Amino acid sequence: MQIQITDRAAEWFQTEMQVQEGDYIRFYVRYGGSSPIQAGFSLGVNREEPFDIGVIHKQNGINYFIEERDLWYFNGHNLFVDYDDQSDGPLYDYKK
């Protein structure tokens, strides 16, 4: 499994979440919401220190990660994060 983040999405995280070099952004599983890969669950994002990293992607000095306990959610898919102009926020896509 991989995490890929476009430059525009990375800029959004740096600005909106006020992250700096060396900080960590976690993608995690939330109960509720909707997802194209897991019914009844959705993807959340938070700025926090890692506990048990399953996958990590470093970009512009920022560490984007998913913990081992949340890897089941992706069901063999990679996470692609882009920026959406309409919502002025991240857009998540899942590809095998």
N, C-alpha and C positions, 0 to 999 in steps of 0.2 A: 504494500500500500504506500502511496505517495501523497504528499500535499504539494500543490502548485498554486502560486499566488501571482496575479498580474501586478505590474508596477503600480497601476492606478489603485488597486485594492490595497496594496501595501501602504501607499500614501494615505489612504482613508484611515487605516488602522493607526498609523503614526499620529495623524491629526486628531481623530475623534476619540481614540483611547489613550492619547497622550503617552505613547510608549517611546522609550529611548533605547539606544543600543544596549544590548544585554538583557532586556526585558523579555517576558514570556507571554504569549497569547495562546490560550487553550481552547480548542474546539471540543465540545462535549455533548453527550446525549441528554436530551430533556424529554420527560414524559409529557405527552400532549403535543398539539400542533399537527403539522402534516409534513410528510416527506415522500419523495418519489421512491425511496428504497426501503423504508420501514414504517408500516402503518402504526399510527398512534404515538409516534415519536418525532422529534425534530432536533435540529442542530442548534446548539447554543455556543456562545463565544464569551470568553472572560479573560481578563488580565490577571494572571496568578502564577505562582511558582509551581513547578512540576512536582509530582509525587512519584509516578511510575510511568515514564515516557515509553509509549509504544511506537510512535512515529514522530520524527521531528524534521522541520524544514527551516533552515536559516536563510534570512534574506534581509539585506541592509542592516545587519547587526541585530535583528529581532528574531526570536525563536518562536516559531509557530509549532504547536504540538497537539497530539492526541494521546491520552493516557491508554495504557494497555487494556484497562477494563472497559473502554468505550470502542474498541476496534470492531466488536461484533456488529455494531450499527452499520458499518460501511459495507458489510457483506461482500468483500472482495473488490469493492469499488475504490478508485482514487478520488480524492477531494480536490476539485478545482475551484478556486475563489477568484472572482472577477469583481469589478465595480459596476454598479447599475446607476446610470444617470437619473432615471425616473424616480427611484426611491432614495437616491443619494446615500447608498449603502452597499454592503457586500452582496454579491449574488453567488450562490453555491450551486455547483453542478457535480454530479457523480458519474464517473465513467470507468468501465472495466478495462 
